[in-house]
Amino acid sequence: MGAGPTFVRLLVVLLLSGLLGQRQGSVPTQAGQKAATGEPSEVAILSQQIQDLTTSVPPELAAYALLRVVELKGVSQPEQQRQLVEQAYMLAGQSSYPVRLIAASGMNDTRATYLSEALTQGLDTLSLRTKAVSAMLKIDPERARDMFQELRPLALSRRSCSDSMLDDPAAYYISAGEVYKKGFNQDEQAKGLPEEFLESVFRDVNQASEVGPAADLLRTLQFDPEMLARAEGAFARSLSGIRGDYRSFAATQGNLTRNVTRLAQMPGRASRALLEATRTYVVANESGAVCEDNAQSSTMGLNGSASSSNVGAFAALNQVLEKNSIAPISAADVKPGQLVTVSESKTQDYWQSPAVTPLLAQIRSLRSGDKDSPQWQEAASNLLISLREWIDSSTEPSDEDFYIEKTALYSQMLSLTPADSPVYDEALNEYISFLSEVPLSDDVQIYRLWNIQNLVRRSRMNRGNGEVARQKMDSAIEDAPSPSISLYGYLLELEGMQRTAFGRGYASRF
């Protein structure tokens, strides 16, 4: 990182203090600094460093960083902001993941659940581009609408019972609501363009994975009676044709039935057409091909919805249906027409191989005992040696699994080791060195970025080891040879700088 952000900021502050006579501890404005000295502000310097680094990191991280610079007001001119948002939108298309994925089953310790966690960063194309739309709405609403239109139609997959991951297009529907509310001027509103736009959004719902977030959007927006009829009518017609993806149906139907039930309790909401379409949708999917593991359990769905394998899951909806003189859903209605046997999972539980089992046992042993004792320090040092020497990824089913397990062990070791232990410094440096290496394969990249983000976040959230650990972490991040680590560090620094200047409005997004 060269001189590092701390050195540059100190130099600028000293220069400005001498020229402007700043009171110690005051926060100068960017405009004031430029007017008095012609020199760029601390924020401008740091923002430029971030922009420079985006050419050396994966495109999805570059897009994320540029959008954060705009969000944190790292650049002040609208045209600069526009350029960065446009650049981020373009880079987002190079992400390895078109849409966020969520694990289809419970929270087992598997590759699917780790991937689901790694994608919470929002580094998929859809998440990044909808963030770009939100940013552009503040600069140029018409361009924001065009950017949103480029996302359509959504490229979603129909999932089978053997799939371990499901699409989560929630970001799209959140963005649609923002465009509806903020993307049209008064003349366009008078012509009914927002209503046409939103009706088209509900009309285009065509996958079970979309049903839950679309229902969320329908419930949260405020409509006049005419618009309500159009939106609910379009959504009802879409529901009538969605079949054949029981995995996604089981994960999202709870959102649908819960939202429709709540709408029915609001005066003037939930038309009869929507209630009938909801009933038809549920019955058609429950009485079709059903995944065997869903039918045999009451496992919670991804979005908090219970498995719909029995009619009790629809008790609240049935009350609403009966109140509107619509036949309730009976046990016969939801009897599966076919039970689909689930093939063996493509991923396995972790910590099973002969190579990793003893490493996990060593980690567990470090959780107890006197951490100041020579015996504990020796055990920690031995574990670090073992971890360092574990370099053969073929001991695990895939490069991804090896990477996930090894980074998890390094992370746990940092959490367990006191910051004043010599082992802590060694473990931290080795972990950063491991994260700085070129990934074993493209599939590993998302896990690498996730672990880097978690490491940088630890520098601000480490309560257990206190200030000593935080200072060591900051220093190690600043000296890291990886542009990705440096970039995350700079973003966190910019966030802290703006929070100091403007207050709590700049909450952490890490």
Kinemage of the C-alpha trace (Angstrom):
@kinemage 1
@onewidth
@group {chain A} dominant
@subgroup {mainchain}
@vectorlist {calphas} color= white
{ca met a 1} P 0.000 0.000 0.000
{ca gly a 2} L 2.998 2.286 -0.128
{ca ala a 3} L 2.865 5.183 2.300
{ca gly a 4} L -0.606 4.123 3.385
{ca pro a 5} L -3.728 6.172 4.022
{ca thr a 6} L -2.736 7.103 7.569
{ca phe a 7} L 0.495 8.769 6.473
{ca val a 8} L -1.210 10.644 3.630
{ca arg a 9} L -3.992 11.867 5.853
{ca leu a 10} L -1.548 13.038 8.515
{ca leu a 11} L 0.467 14.948 5.948
{ca val a 12} L -2.633 16.674 4.602
{ca val a 13} L -3.928 17.531 8.064
{ca leu a 14} L -0.593 19.055 9.113
{ca leu a 15} L -0.429 21.091 5.924
{ca leu a 16} L -3.950 22.369 6.280
{ca ser a 17} L -3.538 23.112 9.965
{ca gly a 18} L -0.516 25.269 9.266
{ca leu a 19} L -2.098 27.159 6.376
{ca leu a 20} L -5.577 27.597 7.744
{ca gly a 21} L -4.953 27.756 11.464
{ca gln a 22} L -7.461 24.965 12.062
{ca arg a 23} L -8.401 24.380 15.634
{ca gln a 24} L -7.179 20.993 16.838
{ca gly a 25} L -9.911 18.363 16.494
{ca ser a 26} L -12.132 20.359 14.134
{ca val a 27} L -13.393 18.745 10.937
{ca pro a 28} L -12.678 20.919 7.868
{ca thr a 29} L -15.036 20.810 4.915
{ca gln a 30} L -13.832 19.651 1.543
{ca ala a 31} L -14.919 22.898 -0.105
{ca gly a 32} L -13.144 25.009 2.513
{ca gln a 33} L -9.888 23.126 2.103
{ca lys a 34} L -9.875 23.469 -1.663
{ca ala a 35} L -10.759 27.137 -1.574
{ca ala a 36} L -7.982 28.000 0.860
{ca thr a 37} L -5.131 25.785 -0.333
{ca gly a 38} L -5.970 24.299 -3.690
{ca glu a 39} L -5.133 20.901 -2.183
{ca pro a 40} L -7.562 17.946 -2.278
{ca ser a 41} L -9.264 17.009 0.973
{ca glu a 42} L -8.623 13.864 2.967
{ca val a 43} L -11.875 12.431 1.645
{ca ala a 44} L -10.914 13.234 -1.954
{ca ile a 45} L -7.483 11.627 -1.546
{ca leu a 46} L -8.912 8.492 -0.014
{ca ser a 47} L -11.698 8.278 -2.587
{ca gln a 48} L -9.159 8.526 -5.404
{ca gln a 49} L -7.067 5.767 -3.829
{ca ile a 50} L -10.160 3.570 -3.787
{ca gln a 51} L -10.925 4.333 -7.422
{ca asp a 52} L -7.337 3.584 -8.420
{ca leu a 53} L -7.449 0.218 -6.672
{ca thr a 54} L -10.619 -0.869 -8.470
{ca thr a 55} L -8.532 -1.655 -11.548
{ca ser a 56} L -6.637 -4.329 -9.586
{ca val a 57} L -9.476 -6.232 -7.895
{ca pro a 58} L -12.237 -8.591 -9.108
{ca pro a 59} L -14.927 -6.691 -11.062
{ca glu a 60} L -17.713 -7.375 -8.557
{ca leu a 61} L -15.621 -5.910 -5.743
{ca ala a 62} L -14.717 -2.934 -7.936
{ca ala a 63} L -18.414 -2.274 -8.584
{ca tyr a 64} L -19.204 -2.541 -4.884
{ca ala a 65} L -16.403 -0.122 -3.988
{ca leu a 66} L -17.428 2.514 -6.552
{ca leu a 67} L -21.020 2.453 -5.310
{ca arg a 68} L -19.820 2.834 -1.712
{ca val a 69} L -17.730 5.871 -2.708
{ca val a 70} L -20.854 7.481 -4.149
{ca glu a 71} L -22.998 6.486 -1.168
{ca leu a 72} L -20.415 7.885 1.261
{ca lys a 73} L -20.151 11.101 -0.766
{ca gly a 74} L -16.522 10.457 -1.528
{ca val a 75} L -17.097 12.483 -4.700
{ca ser a 76} L -19.310 15.547 -4.526
{ca gln a 77} L -20.066 16.514 -8.121
{ca pro a 78} L -23.165 14.903 -9.699
{ca glu a 79} L -21.312 14.201 -12.941
{ca gln a 80} L -18.553 12.391 -11.046
{ca gln a 81} L -21.167 10.395 -9.186
{ca arg a 82} L -22.923 9.525 -12.425
{ca gln a 83} L -19.710 8.252 -13.992
{ca leu a 84} L -18.907 6.025 -11.027
{ca val a 85} L -22.429 4.598 -10.907
{ca glu a 86} L -22.379 3.865 -14.642
{ca gln a 87} L -18.984 2.214 -14.302
{ca ala a 88} L -20.193 0.111 -11.377
{ca tyr a 89} L -23.279 -0.964 -13.316
{ca met a 90} L -21.084 -2.161 -16.181
{ca leu a 91} L -18.612 -3.988 -13.913
{ca ala a 92} L -21.440 -5.715 -12.063
{ca gly a 93} L -22.257 -7.660 -15.200
{ca gln a 94} L -18.955 -9.518 -14.833
{ca ser a 95} L -19.843 -11.085 -11.484
{ca ser a 96} L -19.755 -14.885 -11.418
{ca tyr a 97} L -23.257 -14.895 -9.922
{ca pro a 98} L -26.165 -13.333 -11.869
{ca val a 99} L -28.404 -13.366 -8.787
{ca arg a 100} L -28.028 -14.003 -5.091
{ca leu a 101} L -28.370 -17.676 -4.115
{ca ile a 102} L -29.731 -19.081 -0.865
{ca ala a 103} L -29.292 -22.557 0.575
{ca ala a 104} L -32.366 -24.689 -0.065
{ca ser a 105} L -32.174 -26.704 3.131
{ca gly a 106} L -31.495 -26.138 6.815
{ca met a 107} L -28.330 -24.570 8.193
{ca asn a 108} L -26.064 -27.607 7.854
{ca asp a 109} L -22.311 -27.106 7.728
{ca thr a 110} L -22.056 -27.552 3.966
{ca arg a 111} L -20.771 -25.765 0.895
{ca ala a 112} L -24.291 -24.587 0.082
{ca thr a 113} L -24.722 -22.794 3.381
{ca tyr a 114} L -21.271 -21.205 3.154
{ca leu a 115} L -22.030 -19.984 -0.357
{ca ser a 116} L -25.332 -18.595 0.858
{ca glu a 117} L -23.458 -16.675 3.562
{ca ala a 118} L -20.754 -15.488 1.173
{ca leu a 119} L -23.373 -14.041 -1.169
{ca thr a 120} L -24.841 -11.882 1.599
{ca gln a 121} L -22.107 -9.416 0.575
{ca gly a 122} L -24.299 -8.462 -2.368
{ca leu a 123} L -21.619 -9.119 -4.977
{ca asp a 124} L -23.954 -10.794 -7.474
{ca thr a 125} L -24.932 -8.907 -10.631
{ca leu a 126} L -28.549 -8.261 -9.631
{ca ser a 127} L -27.715 -6.945 -6.151
{ca leu a 128} L -25.001 -4.646 -7.467
{ca arg a 129} L -27.055 -3.322 -10.365
{ca thr a 130} L -30.109 -2.600 -8.225
{ca lys a 131} L -27.802 -0.673 -5.869
{ca ala a 132} L -26.641 1.281 -8.902
{ca val a 133} L -30.268 2.016 -9.793
{ca ser a 134} L -30.857 3.331 -6.249
{ca ala a 135} L -27.803 5.569 -6.519
{ca met a 136} L -28.823 6.868 -9.953
{ca leu a 137} L -32.328 7.724 -8.734
{ca lys a 138} L -30.730 10.538 -6.707
{ca ile a 139} L -28.831 11.842 -9.736
{ca asp a 140} L -30.929 11.157 -12.820
{ca pro a 141} L -34.280 9.363 -12.289
{ca glu a 142} L -34.872 8.868 -16.010
{ca arg a 143} L -31.534 7.117 -16.437
{ca ala a 144} L -32.284 5.048 -13.321
{ca arg a 145} L -35.473 3.791 -14.978
{ca asp a 146} L -33.524 2.821 -18.086
{ca met a 147} L -30.997 0.938 -15.955
{ca phe a 148} L -33.794 -0.935 -14.228
{ca gln a 149} L -35.378 -1.856 -17.562
{ca glu a 150} L -32.070 -3.406 -18.619
{ca leu a 151} L -32.495 -5.922 -15.778
{ca arg a 152} L -35.638 -7.299 -17.382
{ca pro a 153} L -36.577 -10.022 -17.857
{ca leu a 154} L -34.978 -11.608 -14.821
{ca ala a 155} L -32.688 -14.530 -15.646
{ca leu a 156} L -33.894 -17.006 -13.032
{ca ser a 157} L -33.736 -20.795 -13.023
{ca arg a 158} L -36.454 -23.311 -12.321
{ca arg a 159} L -35.040 -25.515 -9.593
{ca ser a 160} L -35.339 -29.285 -9.151
{ca cys a 161} L -35.609 -31.278 -5.936
{ca ser a 162} L -31.901 -32.124 -6.178
{ca asp a 163} L -30.818 -28.463 -6.194
{ca ser a 164} L -29.067 -27.240 -3.060
{ca met a 165} L -29.338 -23.522 -3.967
{ca leu a 166} L -32.284 -21.302 -4.879
{ca asp a 167} L -32.491 -17.893 -6.566
{ca asp a 168} L -33.319 -14.900 -4.379
{ca pro a 169} L -34.459 -11.945 -6.534
{ca ala a 170} L -35.665 -9.821 -3.588
{ca ala a 171} L -33.317 -6.956 -4.565
{ca tyr a 172} L -35.173 -6.578 -7.872
{ca tyr a 173} L -38.557 -6.024 -6.232
{ca ile a 174} L -37.159 -3.644 -3.642
{ca ser a 175} L -35.626 -1.651 -6.493
{ca ala a 176} L -38.928 -1.713 -8.418
{ca gly a 177} L -40.643 -0.104 -5.453
{ca glu a 178} L -37.997 2.630 -5.310
{ca val a 179} L -38.329 3.351 -9.032
{ca tyr a 180} L -42.127 3.503 -8.709
{ca lys a 181} L -41.910 6.051 -5.885
{ca lys a 182} L -38.920 8.150 -6.987
{ca gly a 183} L -38.324 7.548 -10.671
{ca phe a 184} L -40.994 9.741 -12.305
{ca asn a 185} L -41.441 13.501 -12.447
{ca gln a 186} L -44.774 15.284 -12.014
{ca asp a 187} L -45.642 15.289 -15.720
{ca glu a 188} L -44.930 11.564 -15.964
{ca gln a 189} L -46.974 10.912 -12.850
{ca ala a 190} L -49.894 12.841 -14.339
{ca lys a 191} L -49.726 10.575 -17.410
{ca gly a 192} L -49.896 7.459 -15.232
{ca leu a 193} L -46.428 6.192 -16.142
{ca pro a 194} L -45.585 4.960 -12.605
{ca glu a 195} L -48.732 2.850 -12.582
{ca glu a 196} L -47.952 1.378 -15.992
{ca phe a 197} L -44.446 0.573 -14.840
{ca leu a 198} L -45.526 -1.182 -11.650
{ca glu a 199} L -48.293 -3.119 -13.348
{ca ser a 200} L -45.729 -4.451 -15.814
{ca val a 201} L -43.489 -5.552 -12.922
{ca phe a 202} L -46.273 -7.691 -11.420
{ca arg a 203} L -47.286 -8.933 -14.850
{ca asp a 204} L -43.767 -10.256 -15.470
{ca val a 205} L -43.610 -12.465 -12.352
{ca asn a 206} L -43.044 -15.938 -13.794
{ca gln a 207} L -41.009 -18.004 -11.335
{ca ala a 208} L -41.878 -19.327 -7.878
{ca ser a 209} L -38.736 -17.672 -6.473
{ca glu a 210} L -40.260 -14.278 -7.361
{ca val a 211} L -43.603 -14.830 -5.667
{ca gly a 212} L -42.498 -14.056 -2.110
{ca pro a 213} L -40.642 -10.771 -2.810
{ca ala a 214} L -43.357 -9.668 -5.260
{ca ala a 215} L -45.958 -10.222 -2.535
{ca asp a 216} L -43.793 -8.179 -0.140
{ca leu a 217} L -43.806 -5.313 -2.638
{ca leu a 218} L -47.555 -5.514 -3.137
{ca arg a 219} L -48.256 -5.293 0.580
{ca thr a 220} L -45.832 -2.490 1.435
{ca leu a 221} L -46.811 0.015 -1.272
{ca gln a 222} L -49.703 2.430 -0.842
{ca phe a 223} L -52.165 2.484 -3.740
{ca asp a 224} L -55.280 4.317 -4.741
{ca pro a 225} L -58.224 1.984 -5.570
{ca glu a 226} L -57.581 2.030 -9.312
{ca met a 227} L -53.897 1.205 -8.986
{ca leu a 228} L -54.646 -1.443 -6.395
{ca ala a 229} L -56.938 -3.238 -8.818
{ca arg a 230} L -54.340 -3.079 -11.591
{ca ala a 231} L -51.453 -4.313 -9.437
{ca glu a 232} L -53.402 -7.094 -7.737
{ca gly a 233} L -54.974 -8.134 -11.041
{ca ala a 234} L -51.595 -8.392 -12.766
{ca phe a 235} L -50.103 -10.363 -9.864
{ca ala a 236} L -53.126 -12.685 -9.733
{ca arg a 237} L -52.808 -13.480 -13.422
{ca ser a 238} L -49.106 -14.223 -12.993
{ca leu a 239} L -49.756 -16.604 -10.092
{ca ser a 240} L -52.130 -18.672 -12.187
{ca gly a 241} L -49.361 -19.841 -14.500
{ca ile a 242} L -46.478 -20.604 -12.114
{ca arg a 243} L -45.888 -24.343 -11.669
{ca gly a 244} L -43.178 -26.967 -11.497
{ca asp a 245} L -40.614 -25.619 -9.017
{ca tyr a 246} L -41.555 -27.056 -5.666
{ca arg a 247} L -38.243 -26.140 -4.038
{ca ser a 248} L -38.763 -22.430 -4.684
{ca phe a 249} L -42.488 -22.680 -3.991
{ca ala a 250} L -41.890 -24.193 -0.545
{ca ala a 251} L -39.333 -21.474 0.250
{ca thr a 252} L -41.556 -18.521 -0.714
{ca gln a 253} L -45.195 -19.552 -0.278
{ca gly a 254} L -45.116 -18.458 3.363
{ca asn a 255} L -44.387 -14.894 2.245
{ca leu a 256} L -47.242 -15.040 -0.236
{ca thr a 257} L -49.907 -16.408 2.119
{ca arg a 258} L -48.781 -14.175 4.987
{ca asn a 259} L -48.876 -11.031 2.849
{ca val a 260} L -52.214 -11.880 1.240
{ca thr a 261} L -53.686 -12.590 4.672
{ca arg a 262} L -52.465 -9.227 5.968
{ca leu a 263} L -53.753 -7.425 2.896
{ca ala a 264} L -57.181 -8.982 3.424
{ca gln a 265} L -57.299 -7.417 6.879
{ca met a 266} L -56.801 -3.913 5.454
{ca pro a 267} L -59.866 -2.019 4.214
{ca gly a 268} L -59.945 -1.964 0.435
{ca arg a 269} L -57.015 -4.358 -0.021
{ca ala a 270} L -56.754 -7.973 -1.288
{ca ser a 271} L -59.269 -8.308 -4.091
{ca arg a 272} L -61.269 -11.477 -4.545
{ca ala a 273} L -59.262 -12.194 -7.696
{ca leu a 274} L -56.008 -12.169 -5.696
{ca leu a 275} L -57.454 -14.445 -3.004
{ca glu a 276} L -58.709 -16.930 -5.580
{ca ala a 277} L -55.394 -16.845 -7.472
{ca thr a 278} L -53.471 -17.465 -4.258
{ca arg a 279} L -55.620 -20.485 -3.473
{ca thr a 280} L -55.218 -21.833 -7.010
{ca tyr a 281} L -51.442 -21.318 -6.897
{ca val a 282} L -51.059 -23.129 -3.572
{ca val a 283} L -53.269 -26.059 -4.513
{ca ala a 284} L -51.693 -26.511 -7.945
{ca asn a 285} L -48.173 -26.676 -6.546
{ca glu a 286} L -48.997 -28.758 -3.480
{ca ser a 287} L -50.937 -31.303 -5.500
{ca gly a 288} L -48.245 -31.648 -8.166
{ca ala a 289} L -44.710 -33.027 -7.961
{ca val a 290} L -43.487 -32.540 -4.394
{ca cys a 291} L -39.925 -33.002 -3.120
{ca glu a 292} L -39.903 -36.015 -0.832
{ca asp a 293} L -37.861 -34.383 1.915
{ca asn a 294} L -40.298 -31.447 2.061
{ca ala a 295} L -43.272 -33.780 2.296
{ca gln a 296} L -41.747 -35.771 5.160
{ca ser a 297} L -40.691 -32.883 7.387
{ca ser a 298} L -41.750 -29.507 8.699
{ca thr a 299} L -38.398 -27.863 8.051
{ca met a 300} L -38.485 -24.076 8.014
{ca gly a 301} L -38.184 -22.460 4.614
{ca leu a 302} L -35.544 -19.938 3.615
{ca asn a 303} L -37.587 -16.870 4.392
{ca gly a 304} L -39.055 -18.139 7.658
{ca ser a 305} L -41.947 -19.989 6.019
{ca ala a 306} L -42.825 -23.405 7.346
{ca ser a 307} L -42.893 -26.339 4.978
{ca ser a 308} L -46.359 -26.508 3.485
{ca ser a 309} L -46.704 -30.285 3.745
{ca asn a 310} L -49.890 -30.079 5.814
{ca val a 311} L -53.019 -27.975 5.676
{ca gly a 312} L -52.321 -26.405 9.062
{ca ala a 313} L -49.837 -24.101 7.367
{ca phe a 314} L -52.788 -22.383 5.681
{ca ala a 315} L -55.041 -21.864 8.705
{ca ala a 316} L -54.843 -18.056 8.622
{ca leu a 317} L -55.335 -17.953 4.858
{ca asn a 318} L -58.311 -20.292 5.123
{ca gln a 319} L -60.021 -17.939 7.562
{ca val a 320} L -59.710 -15.148 5.026
{ca leu a 321} L -60.924 -17.369 2.188
{ca glu a 322} L -64.005 -18.457 4.118
{ca lys a 323} L -64.759 -14.873 5.112
{ca asn a 324} L -64.854 -14.022 1.403
{ca ser a 325} L -67.012 -17.060 0.530
{ca ile a 326} L -64.114 -18.920 -1.103
{ca ala a 327} L -63.630 -22.615 -0.369
{ca pro a 328} L -60.803 -23.176 2.130
{ca ile a 329} L -57.787 -25.320 1.309
{ca ser a 330} L -58.433 -28.879 2.491
{ca ala a 331} L -56.111 -31.799 3.155
{ca ala a 332} L -57.282 -33.404 -0.082
{ca asp a 333} L -56.349 -30.253 -1.998
{ca val a 334} L -52.719 -30.437 -0.909
{ca lys a 335} L -52.178 -34.164 -1.290
{ca pro a 336} L -49.057 -34.607 -3.450
{ca gly a 337} L -49.649 -35.967 -6.896
{ca gln a 338} L -46.084 -37.284 -7.036
{ca leu a 339} L -43.261 -37.605 -4.525
{ca val a 340} L -39.920 -36.844 -6.137
{ca thr a 341} L -37.007 -38.722 -4.616
{ca val a 342} L -34.192 -36.382 -3.750
{ca ser a 343} L -30.875 -37.481 -5.191
{ca glu a 344} L -27.775 -37.554 -3.067
{ca ser a 345} L -26.554 -34.081 -2.219
{ca lys a 346} L -23.791 -32.636 -4.375
{ca thr a 347} L -22.147 -31.282 -1.260
{ca gln a 348} L -21.150 -32.953 1.990
{ca asp a 349} L -20.872 -31.978 5.598
{ca tyr a 350} L -17.501 -30.491 6.455
{ca trp a 351} L -14.835 -31.607 8.913
{ca gln a 352} L -15.017 -35.249 7.791
{ca ser a 353} L -11.713 -35.926 6.004
{ca pro a 354} L -8.659 -37.455 7.723
{ca ala a 355} L -6.733 -34.254 6.963
{ca val a 356} L -9.107 -31.760 8.571
{ca thr a 357} L -10.515 -33.782 11.487
{ca pro a 358} L -7.385 -33.466 13.696
{ca leu a 359} L -7.170 -29.722 12.922
{ca leu a 360} L -10.708 -29.220 14.146
{ca ala a 361} L -9.932 -31.261 17.257
{ca gln a 362} L -6.963 -28.995 17.985
{ca ile a 363} L -9.158 -25.898 17.608
{ca arg a 364} L -11.702 -27.325 20.016
{ca ser a 365} L -9.013 -28.104 22.573
{ca leu a 366} L -7.874 -24.452 22.514
{ca arg a 367} L -11.295 -23.295 23.680
{ca ser a 368} L -10.503 -24.397 27.217
{ca gly a 369} L -7.524 -24.078 29.520
{ca asp a 370} L -5.362 -21.216 30.709
{ca lys a 371} L -4.541 -19.170 27.617
{ca asp a 372} L -1.600 -17.547 29.410
{ca ser a 373} L 0.029 -20.869 30.216
{ca pro a 374} L 3.052 -22.197 28.295
{ca gln a 375} L 1.093 -25.367 27.534
{ca trp a 376} L -1.702 -23.443 25.822
{ca gln a 377} L 0.735 -21.295 23.876
{ca glu a 378} L 2.589 -24.387 22.705
{ca ala a 379} L -0.660 -26.048 21.610
{ca ala a 380} L -1.650 -22.925 19.676
{ca ser a 381} L 1.750 -22.767 18.016
{ca asn a 382} L 1.536 -26.434 17.021
{ca leu a 383} L -1.883 -25.870 15.483
{ca leu a 384} L -0.553 -22.957 13.464
{ca ile a 385} L 2.245 -25.165 12.144
{ca ser a 386} L -0.248 -27.873 11.190
{ca leu a 387} L -2.484 -25.335 9.494
{ca arg a 388} L 0.430 -23.845 7.605
{ca glu a 389} L 1.506 -27.259 6.358
{ca trp a 390} L -1.991 -28.226 5.188
{ca ile a 391} L -1.650 -27.206 1.539
{ca asp a 392} L -3.056 -30.189 -0.337
{ca ser a 393} L -6.563 -29.246 -1.475
{ca ser a 394} L -7.118 -32.752 -2.880
{ca thr a 395} L -7.814 -33.987 0.661
{ca glu a 396} L -11.252 -32.347 0.348
{ca pro a 397} L -13.990 -32.869 -2.267
{ca ser a 398} L -13.194 -29.575 -4.029
{ca asp a 399} L -10.962 -26.515 -3.932
{ca glu a 400} L -13.930 -24.611 -2.506
{ca asp a 401} L -14.275 -26.987 0.426
{ca phe a 402} L -10.572 -26.844 1.205
{ca tyr a 403} L -10.602 -23.046 1.124
{ca ile a 404} L -13.721 -22.731 3.258
{ca glu a 405} L -12.410 -25.068 5.943
{ca lys a 406} L -8.933 -23.563 6.068
{ca thr a 407} L -10.166 -19.973 6.337
{ca ala a 408} L -12.670 -21.032 9.011
{ca leu a 409} L -9.836 -22.560 11.051
{ca tyr a 410} L -7.674 -19.447 10.705
{ca ser a 411} L -10.594 -17.234 11.719
{ca gln a 412} L -11.407 -19.345 14.763
{ca met a 413} L -7.776 -19.344 15.800
{ca leu a 414} L -7.652 -15.544 15.722
{ca ser a 415} L -10.795 -15.412 17.857
{ca leu a 416} L -9.359 -17.793 20.439
{ca thr a 417} L -5.825 -16.412 20.717
{ca pro a 418} L -5.124 -13.463 23.078
{ca ala a 419} L -3.867 -10.396 21.234
{ca asp a 420} L -0.769 -10.160 23.412
{ca ser a 421} L 0.324 -13.675 22.472
{ca pro a 422} L 3.170 -14.013 19.942
{ca val a 423} L 1.040 -16.666 18.252
{ca tyr a 424} L -1.629 -14.040 17.497
{ca asp a 425} L 0.709 -11.929 15.385
{ca glu a 426} L 1.961 -14.986 13.533
{ca ala a 427} L -1.567 -16.315 12.910
{ca leu a 428} L -2.802 -12.916 11.709
{ca asn a 429} L 0.056 -12.475 9.272
{ca glu a 430} L -0.333 -16.007 7.936
{ca tyr a 431} L -4.073 -15.586 7.488
{ca ile a 432} L -3.629 -12.339 5.580
{ca ser a 433} L -0.936 -13.961 3.467
{ca phe a 434} L -3.288 -16.857 2.673
{ca leu a 435} L -6.106 -14.466 1.735
{ca ser a 436} L -3.699 -12.509 -0.462
{ca glu a 437} L -2.873 -15.516 -2.618
{ca val a 438} L -4.445 -15.949 -6.040
{ca pro a 439} L -7.474 -18.255 -5.582
{ca leu a 440} L -7.060 -21.912 -6.503
{ca ser a 441} L -9.984 -21.548 -8.916
{ca asp a 442} L -12.582 -18.986 -9.977
{ca asp a 443} L -15.138 -20.750 -7.773
{ca val a 444} L -13.078 -19.815 -4.710
{ca gln a 445} L -13.179 -16.064 -5.374
{ca ile a 446} L -16.495 -15.347 -3.626
{ca tyr a 447} L -15.331 -17.106 -0.441
{ca arg a 448} L -12.050 -15.211 -0.523
{ca leu a 449} L -13.809 -11.853 -0.731
{ca trp a 450} L -16.220 -12.868 2.018
{ca asn a 451} L -13.359 -13.773 4.351
{ca ile a 452} L -11.495 -10.562 3.535
{ca gln a 453} L -14.605 -8.557 4.345
{ca asn a 454} L -15.039 -10.405 7.638
{ca leu a 455} L -11.394 -9.850 8.512
{ca val a 456} L -11.603 -6.102 7.880
{ca arg a 457} L -14.858 -5.892 9.806
{ca arg a 458} L -13.133 -7.630 12.718
{ca ser a 459} L -10.756 -4.667 12.988
{ca arg a 460} L -13.682 -2.489 14.069
{ca met a 461} L -15.819 -5.005 15.920
{ca asn a 462} L -13.314 -7.003 17.957
{ca arg a 463} L -14.596 -6.626 21.488
{ca gly a 464} L -12.980 -9.709 22.996
{ca asn a 465} L -9.333 -8.758 22.437
{ca gly a 466} L -9.915 -5.014 22.676
{ca glu a 467} L -7.844 -2.146 21.390
{ca val a 468} L -4.574 -4.062 21.140
{ca ala a 469} L -6.075 -6.536 18.663
{ca arg a 470} L -7.741 -3.730 16.752
{ca gln a 471} L -4.476 -1.844 16.318
{ca lys a 472} L -2.659 -4.966 15.197
{ca met a 473} L -5.431 -5.747 12.739
{ca asp a 474} L -5.389 -2.213 11.303
{ca ser a 475} L -1.624 -2.356 10.846
{ca ala a 476} L -1.737 -5.785 9.203
{ca ile a 477} L -4.507 -4.696 6.823
{ca glu a 478} L -2.599 -1.553 5.862
{ca asp a 479} L 0.510 -3.601 5.054
{ca ala a 480} L -1.330 -6.400 3.238
{ca pro a 481} L -0.013 -7.214 -0.250
{ca ser a 482} L -3.513 -7.849 -1.609
{ca pro a 483} L -5.308 -4.995 -3.443
{ca ser a 484} L -8.639 -6.487 -2.345
{ca ile a 485} L -7.683 -6.299 1.330
{ca ser a 486} L -6.374 -2.761 0.857
{ca leu a 487} L -9.590 -1.737 -0.871
{ca tyr a 488} L -11.805 -3.024 1.922
{ca gly a 489} L -9.553 -1.268 4.431
{ca tyr a 490} L -9.805 2.033 2.567
{ca leu a 491} L -13.595 1.739 2.356
{ca leu a 492} L -13.835 1.208 6.084
{ca glu a 493} L -11.554 4.197 6.618
{ca leu a 494} L -13.695 6.407 4.354
{ca glu a 495} L -16.785 5.317 6.209
{ca gly a 496} L -15.211 6.222 9.556
{ca met a 497} L -14.057 9.567 8.219
{ca gln a 498} L -17.533 10.489 6.990
{ca arg a 499} L -19.194 9.249 10.158
{ca thr a 500} L -16.928 11.546 12.156
{ca ala a 501} L -17.823 14.483 9.917
{ca phe a 502} L -21.536 13.859 9.479
{ca gly a 503} L -22.650 11.585 12.321
{ca arg a 504} L -24.588 8.350 12.422
{ca gly a 505} L -26.021 8.748 8.934
{ca tyr a 506} L -23.046 6.825 7.592
{ca ala a 507} L -23.773 3.478 9.193
{ca ser a 508} L -21.524 0.549 8.442
{ca arg a 509} L -22.481 -1.631 5.477
{ca phe a 510} L -19.757 -4.220 6.079
